[in-house]
């Protein structure tokens, strides 16, 4: 049996940026569900799970959620996100709610295509996004299909708890058994690094989100790169032994 690397990719800031679509969609959902305007102001969202962001906003606003509130919020958010994905950077009503970049990050399409065609690689996702939000974001850029499964925001309370979920789903989707040193989290924040370390797996950090290479190394990343543009170099590192 060929040894396989299980590669668990984060989405926002690692694979793609959405031009602020996620922030705008979630802001709309908080306003429609709870009447809160600009609910995400001052809330750290990078590297967080969608349910954790939801819970923080409700706690900050002293809102006791009622049964069904989260489901309603999620449905409104997903509908708003699908609409916001078609808004181009700079077209948002509030400049603070958009990023200058919208699209796959440098090197991502070529790297994903390279890895998806290898027999010794199993591609999966590990993201704080709701599963349907992940599909909306990646599907918009034709990047959903290469990933055979994943662990998502609704699957666990803490991010590092998503790793065993991702491994289990990979096994159910045809991935051979893998040891911890054959599992690699690829992400762009110190929370992605901590997730990998806490779960006892490896981490490749990429500085295409809000953190530079030095910060990611300081957080404990095993390896960090400015972008994923060096497809040959990144592939070689991912496939090398620990």
PEBELBEL-V505792 format. One record per pair of residues at least 24 apart in sequence whose ideal C-beta (glycine too) atoms are under 6 Angstrom apart, sorted by the first residue. I is the first residue (numbers start at 1). J is the second residue. If there is no record, write none. Layout:
I_J ; I_J
This chain:
1_176 ; 2_119 ; 2_120 ; 4_120 ; 4_122 ; 4_176 ; 5_121 ; 5_182 ; 6_122 ; 6_170 ; 6_175 ; 6_178 ; 6_183 ; 7_123 ; 7_184 ; 8_124 ; 8_126 ; 8_166 ; 8_185 ; 9_125 ; 9_186 ; 10_127 ; 10_187 ; 10_192 ; 11_127 ; 11_129 ; 11_134 ; 13_188 ; 13_208 ; 13_209 ; 14_187 ; 14_188 ; 14_206 ; 15_108 ; 16_104 ; 16_141 ; 17_99 ; 17_101 ; 18_137 ; 19_89 ; 19_98 ; 19_99 ; 19_102 ; 20_92 ; 20_97 ; 20_98 ; 20_99 ; 21_84 ; 21_85 ; 23_97 ; 24_84 ; 24_92 ; 24_97 ; 25_77 ; 25_80 ; 25_81 ; 25_84 ; 26_77 ; 28_80 ; 29_73 ; 29_76 ; 29_77 ; 29_80 ; 32_76 ; 33_72 ; 33_73 ; 33_76 ; 34_63 ; 46_189 ; 46_210 ; 47_189 ; 47_191 ; 47_192 ; 48_128 ; 49_128 ; 49_153 ; 50_128 ; 50_129 ; 50_130 ; 50_153 ; 51_153 ; 78_132 ; 81_133 ; 81_136 ; 82_136 ; 85_140 ; 104_141 ; 105_208 ; 106_227 ; 106_229 ; 107_227 ; 107_228 ; 107_229 ; 107_231 ; 108_228 ; 110_231 ; 111_228 ; 111_231 ; 112_146 ; 114_231 ; 114_235 ; 116_146 ; 122_170 ; 122_175 ; 123_147 ; 124_149 ; 124_150 ; 124_166 ; 124_170 ; 125_150 ; 126_151 ; 126_162 ; 126_166 ; 126_185 ; 128_153 ; 129_153 ; 130_154 ; 148_173 ; 149_173 ; 159_191 ; 159_195 ; 160_195 ; 160_198 ; 160_199 ; 163_199 ; 163_201 ; 181_242 ; 190_219 ; 193_219 ; 193_220 ; 193_221
